[in-house]
Amino acid sequence: MTVGPSGCDAIPGRFAYIHLMQWATDTTIAGNSTTTRIVLFEEQRWRTDDASGRVIRSRYPTDQRPTDDSTYKPGELDGPIGPIATDPVALSAHIDATQPRFLGPTAVIRDLVSLLGWRTPNQAARTAVLTVLSDTPGIAYHGSVTDRAGRTGIGVSATSNAIRFLLILNPTTGELLAYERTALAPPPGSDRTGPLVDDYHLFLVHAHATSSGNS
């Protein structure tokens, strides 16, 4: 399985640069009342292979919370040191070490989101990602899926305990366009009647940068 080249492959720089939007649920409990709303976050992430970097995170509505701008020293960012493995066997071994396969195919989806959400993989690494997904039992294929930016990709997902984890991938380059976590069934006692997307990541940019001050 192979994927095509991406424009980001030719961009120099030791930093992976990711720009994303995240829609997440924010639940407030006051007495016997529970209120859930969707909050929008915007993040710019710079990360090097030694797990150092910078994250700028803004919240909308702000609720009087300022934009957070944090810098991280080597080893301070979560995740393994080094780039994403370009060999499917090595990539599978890494996934097994962080999200064991006995946890099911959802573990593979979650770990790939953690990797791809902080790195800009090259063409060989993107090929390895698709190979691992195709070799994982329990991964469902959804055909064409449109993300919140209006881009059409291919959807692959895994479901456990009525929670579906969905990846939307660029059909030509294999790049991650979006990630969606959906609670398919309402919890007991909830007034909700249908599925709820409680976490959505829209990846607007995967590129490289020469420093954590440019993008």
Salt bridges, closest charged atoms under 4 A:
ASP9 OD1 - ARG126 NH1 2.91
ASP26 OD2 - ARG37 NE 3.47
ASP26 OD2 - ARG59 NH2 3.38
GLU42 OE2 - HIS19 NE2 2.79
GLU43 OE1 - ARG45 NE 2.57
GLU43 OE2 - ARG57 NH1 2.20
ASP63 OD2 - ARG37 NH2 2.44
ASP63 OD2 - ARG59 NH2 3.18
ASP69 OD2 - ARG54 NH2 2.76
ASP96 OD1 - ARG101 NE 3.25
ASP111 OD2 - HIS94 NE2 3.74
ASP147 OD2 - ARG151 NE 2.70
GLU180 OE2 - ARG164 NH2 3.23
ASP198 OD1 - ARG181 NE 2.89
ASP199 OD1 - HIS201 NE2 3.35
